[in-house]
Amino acid sequence: MTRITVNLTNQEREALIALAGKELRHPRAQAALIIRVELQRQGLIEVIKPALAVTAEITQPSMEGDGKVGTAQE
């Protein structure tokens, strides 16, 4: 990973810290996410799908009536 320095005003810094806290991220990770999303939106980098993306596996209550939760595949 490459490091860069970004100068922020106090207002921008506080807003970044607040957003990072709200989204349970470190401010550096939040800044990286903001940059990545904007670069993707501008078409400058490829959209990266999360490695742990869940596709069509929705947890639903079991039909057995045992009170346990199972997946739709059960």
C-alpha positions in Angstrom: 0.0 0.0 0.0 1.1 3.5 -0.8 0.8 6.3 1.8 -0.3 9.8 0.9 -0.8 12.8 3.1 -4.0 14.8 2.8 -4.3 18.2 4.5 -7.7 18.7 6.1 -9.3 21.7 7.8 -10.4 21.1 11.4 -14.0 20.9 10.1 -13.2 18.2 7.6 -11.1 16.3 10.1 -13.9 16.3 12.7 -16.5 15.3 10.0 -14.2 12.4 8.9 -13.8 11.2 12.5 -17.6 11.5 13.1 -18.4 9.5 10.0 -15.8 6.9 10.8 -17.2 6.5 14.3 -20.7 6.2 12.9 -19.6 3.5 10.4 -17.3 1.8 12.9 -14.1 2.4 10.9 -10.8 3.9 11.7 -10.6 7.4 10.2 -7.8 6.3 7.8 -10.0 3.4 6.6 -12.9 5.8 6.2 -10.8 8.2 4.1 -9.6 5.4 1.9 -13.1 4.2 1.4 -14.3 7.7 0.4 -11.5 8.0 -2.1 -12.1 4.5 -3.5 -15.8 5.0 -3.9 -15.3 8.3 -5.7 -12.6 6.8 -8.0 -15.0 4.0 -8.9 -17.9 6.4 -9.5 -15.7 8.4 -11.8 -14.8 5.2 -13.7 -11.1 5.6 -12.9 -10.8 2.3 -11.2 -12.7 -1.0 -11.4 -15.5 -1.7 -9.0 -14.2 -4.3 -6.5 -16.8 -6.7 -5.1 -16.3 -7.7 -1.5 -14.8 -11.1 -1.0 -17.4 -12.0 1.6 -20.4 -11.0 -0.4 -23.4 -13.2 0.4 -25.4 -14.2 -2.6 -29.0 -15.4 -2.2 -28.4 -17.2 1.0 -31.0 -15.7 3.3 -31.3 -17.1 6.7 -34.9 -18.1 7.3 -36.7 -19.9 10.2 -36.7 -23.6 9.9 -40.0 -25.2 8.9 -39.4 -28.1 11.4 -41.1 -26.1 14.2 -38.1 -26.7 16.5 -37.5 -23.0 17.0 -34.0 -23.2 15.4 -33.0 -20.9 12.6 -31.7 -22.5 9.4 -30.9 -21.5 5.9 -33.2 -21.7 2.8 -31.1 -24.6 1.6 -32.1 -26.9 4.5 
